[in-house]
Amino acid sequence: MRLIKHTLKQLISGLRTEFATRRASDHRPIPCSFPVSADYIVSTDGGLFRISRDAIRHLSLVPAFGLAIDGDDVFIATWGDNHTAILQGRAGALSDRRSFFWNEIYSQPVASSAGRIHQIGVHGNALWLANTGHNCLTKLDRRTGAWRANIAPLACAFGGPIFGDNNHINGVSPGPDHLVFSVFKIHRQAAFGICGRGRITLFPYPNIGIHDCIVAGGELWFSDSYRFWENKGGGVALRNGKILHRDWFDTNPQGFVRGISGSNGEIIVGSSFFGTRQQRFGGRGSLILIQDVRNAFTTLELPASQIYDIVRIDGRHFPAKPPNTFDEAFGALRRALGDPLVEYPLRNFLVSKSGIKFDDRDLGEIDELLDA
């Protein structure tokens, strides 16, 4: 109940601010010691922040989990009392002093905050959601928010798709002919998956609790948020299956690690305040700047508890290009994680908007992911 009141109060307060008369202080740079070379947008429970060299700007007060920037559009996944929603705004407001004036294009009820829409991704006319509360990957029309498809990629013991937050799907990264996603847990481990060429393939990862699934320059980047089975204390970020600067993270235990981005010579990692569902909004999260050339580490505390995603202002997580083909994405997963755990036909895991699977007309529009 405390969490519901907290999130509802945040959403109402944020929306009032967004639709109020624009105020100069909303985008006023706040000096800080954080020498990044690029500009980044960070989504948090306190809204959107822009991080520039030695300056922070608080762009929006609406709580934001998923974040996607493409062309003239910026999309966020937000939440309220008993629902989760996708809002669309103008990307120009990331750079100038205008308010966003968010437009809600999609909404669905949730049983708890755990079922919020998590990370999101854009490709072409499609907006893909890590639809955590439904345990599926949801495709929307990016212009209208109209539902286009649901993929429920995890199977029950009888081979049918699981619709409902059982495995906690939390990350999604779409491409022209493929869809990469992350799964918080499959029993005692986690998994990454890829949909494409008419099939779903899962790759295992030993620790429960992964976030992020970024493929750039042929490499997989992700967060092992709290190294569940290792008792190390604090999470880590991984590149191509290897922990980044393990010694530093072991010596300087972080919180719940989630959110990765970077530019030439630097990487930014999010570290959220760690606690129970009732406690996690009571502290401060931070960003970690890793400068590889100097082997330097700088932390910056934010006026928010939870860091959800970090994206460069150009919409990418990294300068390197994302994969353009299924083979490129599949190869990155295999190099980082080893051989696949299981593979099965994609058509068997398409479900309707309500989760019913009785008629082909309910199965949506995903021709790009079916057999080549």
HELIX and SHEET records of a PDB file:
HELIX    1   1 ARG A    2  GLU A   18  1                                  17    
HELIX    2   2 ALA A   24  HIS A   27  5                                   4    
HELIX    3   3 ALA A   91  LEU A   94  5                                   4    
HELIX    4   4 SER A  113  GLY A  115  5                                   3    
HELIX    5   5 THR A  132  HIS A  134  5                                   3    
HELIX    6   6 ARG A  246  THR A  251  1                                   6    
HELIX    7   7 PHE A  326  LEU A  337  1                                  12    
HELIX    8   8 LEU A  346  PHE A  349  5                                   4    
HELIX    9   9 ASP A  360  ASP A  362  5                                   3    
HELIX   10  10 ASP A  367  LEU A  369  5                                   3    
SHEET    1   A 5 ILE A  30  PRO A  31  0                                        
SHEET    2   A 5 ALA A  55  SER A  60 -1                                        
SHEET    3   A 5 GLY A  47  SER A  52 -1                                        
SHEET    4   A 5 TYR A  40  THR A  44 -1                                        
SHEET    5   A 5 ILE A 307  ARG A 312 -1                                        
SHEET    1   B 4 LEU A  67  ASP A  70  0                                        
SHEET    2   B 4 ASP A  73  TRP A  79 -1                                        
SHEET    3   B 4 HIS A  83  ARG A  90 -1                                        
SHEET    4   B 4 ASN A 103  PRO A 109 -1                                        
SHEET    1   C 5 ILE A 120  HIS A 123  0                                        
SHEET    2   C 5 ALA A 126  ASN A 131 -1                                        
SHEET    3   C 5 CYS A 136  ASP A 141 -1                                        
SHEET    4   C 5 TRP A 147  ILE A 151 -1                                        
SHEET    5   C 5 LEU A 350  VAL A 351 -1                                        
SHEET    1   D 5 ILE A 169  PRO A 174  0                                        
SHEET    2   D 5 LEU A 179  ILE A 186 -1                                        
SHEET    3   D 5 GLN A 189  GLY A 196 -1                                        
SHEET    4   D 5 ARG A 199  TYR A 205 -1                                        
SHEET    5   D 5 VAL A 342  PRO A 345 -1                                        
SHEET    1   E 4 ILE A 210  ALA A 216  0                                        
SHEET    2   E 4 GLU A 219  ASP A 224 -1                                        
SHEET    3   E 4 VAL A 236  ARG A 239 -1                                        
SHEET    4   E 4 LYS A 242  ILE A 243 -1                                        
SHEET    1   F 4 PHE A 256  SER A 263  0                                        
SHEET    2   F 4 GLU A 266  SER A 272 -1                                        
SHEET    3   F 4 SER A 286  GLN A 291 -1                                        
SHEET    4   F 4 ALA A 296  GLU A 301 -1                                        
END                                                                             
